[in-house]
Amino acid sequence: MVLSTNGCKKKTENKVNLPSRVAVMKPYTEEEKRVRKSLPLTLKVYEPDGLQAFDIILQGKVVWRKTYASKNDTDVTVQTELDLSKYDLDNGRQTLIFRMRDHEGVDSISKLKFFLDNKGPEIVWLAPEAQKPITQAVRAEISVKDLSRVQKVEVFADHKLVKRMVYAPYIFAIDPSEYASGIVNFRVVAEDGLGNVSARNFAFEFAGSGEGALCTKAESCKSPFVCVKKVGDTRGFCRRPCRLNRDCSEGYRCRRAGRGRVCVPTKRTLRKRLKPRVGLMEKCSPLTLCRKGLVCVMLADFSRRCLAICGSGYPSCPKNTMCKKAPRLSNKVCVPMKKRAERVGLGKRCTKKKPCKRGLACVRAPGKSYSICYRKCQSRSDCSARLTCQRLSGQRFGVCLYKPYTTVGPYQLCSPQRKCRYGLQCISTGTNPKPRCFPGCKQGQCGGGSLCVHTGGYSVCLQKCNPNSPSCPSNTTCGGVQFGSTYATLCR
């Protein structure tokens, strides 16, 4: 990115000073100008009259300065990192001022705007409503927003991590059978791409599970019910403690469970309450059981459905499903496969959810905060013109990128890989077939006894010379140049 100065520099007596120029190499893009505690800078500073001093000014104070003794310091590189925590700055847009002073004592100014962000993401709990007690499995949804990109979101319940998410939408399941009845505190912690962290607390009331409902821990059941599990199971049912059959409701009998006794439904009661067993991918519940070889599992859409058991000794999974370990189950089950992600083409932005098409690689773009699909290659011949095959670290292939180039000074050889510095033009003149960098004309005028010559669509300054006693710059020769009806002897 090139920063323009505030026009030409001030005029001194009998002299017009040429304009200065600052090229920002880092930060590269508008997105990377959002900073937190420090701002790394890499600048290319061009001062044709020789740089005497370079200052970086923030809120009217000089925060960085370097001086130069030689008048030949016309094209310099500045690298520094500003510690913004030292200054009392408000969040929002800030402006850096670059002040360049030449050896004539004339100043020119450039500016760079950046956005200071020391604020964490904004967190809003969307569902379920905090005012209503949770009595059954529900979908929880959280809104987390930040202009510096959300890095991750973590949800804790009573200081225990229950969900970690890195992509929106931020959705997860809340099952009352996994929590104690009463008030449960949820804490949402979010971090943005700059490392800013914010947290919010939310409290929800769990009404507790009644008799016959699923439970994971003893506290999940309403008083006086207790959670009864079979050996090896992680989930059980809420049962009423008893000593005799008369302590139980109609249709229940008092039976021993572990060291105590609880009310369990009779077979006749179960037959009345149970619905016909359902098949593969049909909805199920504690009262709607699955057929043999199937198990009731909660899916990502928070519905309970019958899935096939898989693994050693079981049939292979049906089409469009895959064998996977399910939470709180000892066996693996055949879960529905996600739809294949949409693949993107050459030059498009890509992520894990949006991979590249075949023959392309998702690689972070140079100087960008996102990745782009590049064409894979093994050698230069796999790439089109103006591109080169750049090998990737740790990979057996490379990607086609634009050829890197360097900058060269006055009268040096130039090419697409050797570009002229600011204020110079790459042209070939006279008997020199190889192009070189010549100073460009300023509004059709040249100083120091040079003529402004129009050639190849450009205007450059060529120095006058005498063939009998030439005094031309290195890499140039004194010879005749024809432009229009005018002929002159110039350094070409």
Number of C-alpha atoms within 10 A of each C-alpha: 13 13 15 15 18 12 12 13 18 14 11 11 5 5 9 12 16 16 19 31 22 26 17 18 17 17 20 16 14 12 15 16 19 21 20 20 14 13 18 13 15 16 18 16 21 22 25 19 19 22 27 23 17 20 18 19 17 17 13 9 10 13 15 14 12 11 11 17 11 11 14 14 17 17 18 16 12 14 12 11 11 14 13 16 10 9 10 8 13 11 13 11 13 14 13 16 18 22 20 25 22 23 16 12 12 15 17 20 20 20 16 15 13 18 18 20 21 18 17 22 25 18 19 14 16 12 13 16 11 13 9 11 16 21 16 15 16 17 15 15 16 19 15 22 16 18 13 21 13 23 18 18 24 17 22 16 17 14 10 10 13 14 15 16 15 13 12 13 11 17 18 19 17 17 19 24 27 16 22 21 22 15 14 15 13 19 19 22 20 27 24 23 18 18 17 18 19 16 16 14 14 13 14 17 18 23 19 24 28 20 18 20 20 25 28 23 20 21 20 27 30 21 15 11 22 23 26 22 20 11 8 8 12 14 18 20 26 32 28 25 21 17 14 13 14 12 15 19 13 11 13 20 19 21 17 14 15 11 5 10 17 26 27 24 20 14 11 11 13 14 12 9 12 14 15 12 14 18 19 16 18 15 18 22 18 14 15 18 20 25 16 11 14 20 22 25 23 19 15 11 11 15 16 19 22 28 27 27 23 21 15 9 7 11 11 15 18 12 9 11 16 17 19 15 16 15 11 11 15 11 16 20 24 23 23 17 11 9 7 9 11 10 14 19 18 16 15 15 19 22 16 8 11 15 21 26 17 11 12 20 23 25 18 16 15 11 12 14 11 14 17 23 24 24 23 20 21 15 15 15 11 15 18 12 10 12 16 20 22 18 17 11 8 6 7 9 15 20 25 23 18 14 13 11 11 12 13 19 19 19 21 19 19 22 17 12 13 18 20 24 18 18 20 21 23 25 22 18 18 13 11 13 9 13 16 26 24 25 21 22 22 14 8 13 14 18 13 8 10 17 19 20 20 15 13 10 7 13 22 26 26 22 20 20 21 13 15 7 8 14 15 18 13 10 13 17 19 21 18 16 17 13 11 8 5 7 10 13 16 23 26 25
